[in-house]
Structure formats: structure tokens, C-alpha cells
Amino acid sequence: MAEQSVARRYAQALFHLSRKDGTTERVETDLEAVDALLHTSPNLLRVMKAPTIPRPQKKDLARRLFESQVSGLTLRFLNLLIDKRREAVLPEVNREFRALSYGARNILPVTATVAMRLTPEERTRLAETLSRRTGKTIELSEEVDPTLIGGVVLRLGDTIIDGSVAGQLRRLRQQLIGSST
């Protein structure tokens, strides 16, 4: 929990600087790229977190890896995290920054879990319906889970809407068990 609040503070500071510079979307893309590299190279994350490796070496590594890929603000931010020995919170900073960025741009990420892939028309219709209901621009991602049988389970932030056949059967079963006792 402490790491999350630390990450939130760093993300907020970076977000305010990037808004001031007008580079919010660029920094968001930069953080996504850094996070993707850290996830695909677990040894790199281990090296960045290692307390035995001197900070100048870590900063040099970050510079060599990211200098040509990220903005100056993002690289300075990475150096700050290294200076403050907060490299471990980088993945959480990425999530917090994205949430702040989406909030400022009125974007709501939605995950639709479906039994079979949606057609482009169904995706468009679902996104438009959710946009009208929430008043936000919808960024729809899709996951396939054949055990749902049919329908859709929507995850809008912390809210889950279960409109799946499997969910309806589960609720019906609970009602029948509850009414028999």
C-alpha cells in the first residue's frame, strides 16, 4: 500500500509537469514503452531494483536504453527515481499516470469479456452505448472467455457489469437454492 501512495505522488508530479509542457500523451507513451521493456526483460527490472548497483551505473543504463526513445522529461523522471531509490515503483507509476491522463482526457477504459470475439459493428455499438451512458470516451479492450457461454461481462474501472449467460445461470441457481431453504 505504501508503494502505491509513493507511486501516486510521483505520477501526479510527473503529470502536472507534462501538462505544463503539453507533453502528457508523449510521456504516457514513454512510460508504456519503459514498462513494456521492464516486463519483457525481468533481468533489467532486477538490475534497476538492485541496491548493490551504484546509481550512476543505473542512470547510464537508463540513458543508453531510453535516450533515443523517450522525451527529455521522461528521462529526467527516470533519473529522479534512480536518485531517490524508487525504481521499484515504476510499473505502478505507469498505471497511476495513465489513470490521471485518461481522467484529464475524459477517457474510460473498459474491458469486455465475451464468449466469442465481437464483430466490428458490435464493438462500435457497445462503445457508443457506453459512451452515451457514461459521458466519456470509451477505450474498449476485449477478452475472450468461452465459459461465459454468451453475453458480456464489462469492467468499467472498479465497476463490473455481468450480462453473461453463465452469470445469469449462477444468479438463478443462487435464487433457487435460497428459496428452497
Beta strands, then each sheet from edge to edge (+ up, - down):
strand 1: 107-114
strand 2: 137-144
strand 3: 151-156
strand 4: 159-164
sheet 1: 2+ 1+ 3- 4+
end
